[in-house]
């Protein structure tokens, strides 16, 4: 080890001549904090990083295709942003896929046993936002299914998330009864439906003709969705009609949108009326 006696001697010499020692202030009067502990270096405080904002919730889209089936399921960001609703949709996704896989395997086994050709199945479900208003998130879905027949089938579904209660509801549950809903919208629904049917058929619809698909149907038996034009309350209702309900398969689905009137509002359960308003 190097002899350090010369360092001690130099320190005594400097002190005797009145030079600044380690604890003295250097020229200019600034103060340098003394390091603590052997070999320690002076440090400045480091500002802590501000906490980053949580990433926005993202919806989910799952697609899978193989020789047995085609499966897809999607729901939007707005649904994913509500933890309990995301859990609900995640569970439904898994249930729908499990049901499709089970049905497809059974159909394929039957085809092999009976000697008829197997056609891959399909199930495609997509949820979209209809309205996002204070206290409520309204969603609807288009669902296509094919199970090996002449053609597939498209149907609809709807869901309301009640933010204050933290539960999902069916839009029809907000009305006093199915009959009250039907009575409130039957005439405007039938008039709007006939107008659209006449457009697709190229001729007027005569409800008393006795012909299939000419009579009006029960609006309360169709898929009900709740919409908003003001982003504050529900002031629109939609009725989604599947193929074969109001016309042949070739005519496809129908959608009738109606304003919320005082008659419609009267059919809403009292505890939910504040979520609605009469359309201007």
MOTASUL-V151399 format. One record per backbone hydrogen bond with DSSP energy under -0.5 kcal/mol. NH is the residue of the N-H (numbers start at 0). CO is the residue of the C=O. E is the energy in kcal/mol with one decimal. If there is no record, write none. Layout:
NH:CO:E  NH:CO:E
This chain:
6:3:-1.0  7:3:-1.2  8:4:-1.9  9:5:-1.8  10:6:-1.9  11:7:-1.7  12:8:-1.8  13:9:-2.2  14:10:-2.1  15:11:-2.1  16:12:-1.3  17:14:-1.2  18:13:-1.8  23:20:-1.4  25:29:-0.6  28:25:-1.5  31:29:-0.5  32:30:-0.6  36:34:-0.5  39:36:-1.8  46:44:-0.5  59:74:-1.4  61:72:-2.8  63:70:-2.8  65:68:-2.4  69:120:-1.6  70:63:-3.3  71:122:-2.1  72:61:-2.1  73:124:-1.7  74:59:-2.1  78:75:-0.6  79:75:-1.8  80:76:-1.8  81:78:-1.3  82:80:-0.7  84:81:-0.6  85:81:-2.5  86:82:-2.1  87:83:-1.9  88:84:-2.5  89:85:-2.9  90:86:-2.3  91:87:-2.3  92:88:-2.6  93:89:-2.0  94:90:-2.3  95:91:-3.0  96:92:-2.3  97:93:-2.4  98:94:-2.4  99:95:-2.2  100:96:-2.8  101:97:-2.3  102:98:-2.6  103:99:-2.6  104:100:-2.3  105:101:-2.1  106:102:-2.5  107:103:-2.6  108:104:-2.2  109:105:-2.2  110:106:-2.3  111:107:-2.3  112:108:-2.0  113:109:-2.9  114:110:-1.7  115:110:-1.3  120:67:-1.9  121:145:-2.3  122:69:-2.3  123:143:-2.7  124:71:-2.2  125:141:-1.8  126:73:-2.6  127:139:-2.8  129:137:-3.3  130:137:-1.5  132:135:-1.6  135:132:-2.5  136:160:-1.5  137:130:-3.4  138:158:-2.8  139:127:-2.2  140:156:-2.6  141:125:-1.7  142:154:-3.0  143:123:-2.8  144:152:-2.5  145:121:-2.4  152:144:-2.6  154:142:-2.8  156:140:-1.6  158:138:-2.2  159:168:-2.8  160:136:-2.8  161:159:-0.7  161:166:-3.0  162:134:-2.4  162:160:-0.9  163:134:-0.6  165:161:-2.1  166:161:-1.2  168:159:-3.1  172:169:-1.9  173:170:-1.7  174:171:-1.7  175:266:-2.9  180:176:-1.9  181:177:-2.7  182:178:-2.7  183:179:-1.7  184:180:-1.5  185:181:-2.1  188:184:-2.5  189:185:-2.7  190:186:-2.4  191:187:-2.1  192:188:-2.7  193:189:-2.6  194:190:-1.8  195:191:-1.7  196:192:-2.7  197:193:-2.6  198:194:-1.5  199:195:-2.0  200:196:-2.3  201:197:-1.9  202:197:-0.8  205:203:-0.5  206:204:-0.7  208:205:-1.9  213:210:-1.7  214:210:-0.6  218:216:-0.7  220:217:-1.5  221:218:-1.5  222:239:-1.8  224:237:-2.6  226:235:-2.9  233:274:-3.0  234:226:-1.2  234:232:-0.7  235:226:-1.8  236:257:-2.7  237:224:-2.9  238:255:-2.6  239:222:-2.9  240:238:-0.5  240:253:-3.5  241:239:-0.5  242:153:-0.6  243:246:-1.6  244:241:-1.7  245:241:-0.6  250:247:-1.6  251:248:-1.7  253:240:-2.5  255:238:-2.4  257:236:-3.0  259:234:-2.2  260:258:-0.6  264:260:-2.8  265:261:-1.9  266:262:-0.7  266:263:-1.1  267:264:-1.3  268:173:-2.8  271:268:-2.1  272:268:-0.7  272:269:-0.9  274:271:-1.8  275:272:-1.8  276:233:-1.9  278:259:-2.7
